[in-house]
């Protein structure tokens, strides 16, 4: 493992250092009444001081747990850093989680206090208190100051008796981040100050962020990627974050705040890919032709190939007439974007690259704080998730797969968690004898140490013929169709693969209008034979690179999206495959019955 001297060893020092170095620089931007206003590092540091003092007056101290149920907002960050300065641990949850999960996590971690985004959430949590013996205080961010349980009242109380921040030992637990629980109950991942702060230090070593950088924050800080890679890392750099109004407002907000960096997940880049292609489809043929020629030339240039005179001219025109206008919609200042959380399609990566926005894909898990590998400005290969960050080592356990160059990814280093809370047997299962963390992901390393993800062990399944299928790679291809919003591929122990498809109804309705179809009722629309034929054609078009046994023989069309509210997605938007299969089991079984009946009829 390479020697690594971190800039920071705890989260408290990160904030104290940045407030000292950048007191007048903007930190958080919030849009209110149509205008963006910015809070400085000094102002934020002062609010953290008051919140920390108030929590101390409430009896919060070393080893206690303080929870939060909220989407990203300034108050979330204030509460987090106030908690760290009391040597207590912060336990984040999502507003979108079910109430039973809030209760489970609050009980499991033994939270003494909980911050809630709204008064309505606070009232729901308050009703749980008789069943939560450790919970003493419930605070609502948006309640009026006159309310004794409001955040504003808490800050006012904190101003009366200052309580200086305590710098923790790096080994102290900073946070419990509960895994999303695609199966069973969520597990509390214990991350120390060292885990998180050294992950920040490694990121700042390979990405030259400065106080002039700005991001648009929409990844949830309740998840380790958004929290470490954006919140803590941007603060460590003295940079600024504009808090997005919501996922539907991302494109609008990008144009308004002019970010230089973007922390995102593949779904957002897929949306950019779809949006640009849809926009181009409505342009005159000559513009479409120039756009495609420009993309091809830029992709060739990015690969290090020399362009001919004609290619160079077409690229120059495409940049001047088309690409520049597209990039301006994303603020016009973006230096690079970082993608994580799931695999990014090579087609999408090359596409966004060609527009002039360089995407760096990385890899990690909540249990690795989360970043383990990343592509960087100095070392990048599209299709890979980059090299190990400083202080981290990646090994491939070939015995887990039986393959020659592909196996389970095992991670060693400062980023590896301290364990699962109260679950020693579960913790033991994921560690090797020499301290490596077994990720459950399949991958391979090339000669230069670039990691390529090839599947997830738990998601791999065998067809009846013994062939292994990695569904995620197939699903990511299907999602490149503008007609497909969500897709889950299934075929465990069956003769062939099928899929559950949720159409992109905006695109589908536009197409339906041209076909004279009634698009007013989505449930009726997905049963129309013309619609089924169109989606079948889209699936076949996106499946061109599949191996024969990977093909999608048939599919179920659903008018209901996979969502957190219907328990088909986790709060971090991962599919709950088991739940989806259960929901659509009759329709899936019917697909196989039809195929088997047809096979029997033909002898």
PEDAUR-V166539 format. One record per helix or strand of 2 or more residues. SS is the DSSP state (H for helix, E for strand). FROM is the first residue (numbers start at 1). TO is the last residue. If there is no record, write none. Layout:
{{SS	FROM	TO} {SS	FROM	TO}}
//
This chain:
{{H	11	21} {E	26	32} {E	35	40} {H	41	57} {E	65	69} {H	74	84} {E	89	93} {H	99	109} {E	113	116} {H	119	131} {E	137	140} {H	151	158} {E	173	178} {E	188	192} {H	193	206} {E	214	217} {H	224	237} {E	240	243} {H	247	257} {E	261	264} {H	266	281} {H	285	302} {H	309	328} {E	336	339} {H	346	355} {E	358	365} {H	366	368} {E	370	374} {E	387	388} {E	392	397} {H	398	400} {E	407	413} {E	419	420} {H	424	429} {E	437	445} {E	451	456} {E	461	462} {E	468	469} {H	471	478} {E	484	490} {E	497	503} {H	505	514} {H	522	525} {H	529	542} {H	548	550} {E	552	558} {H	577	601}}
//
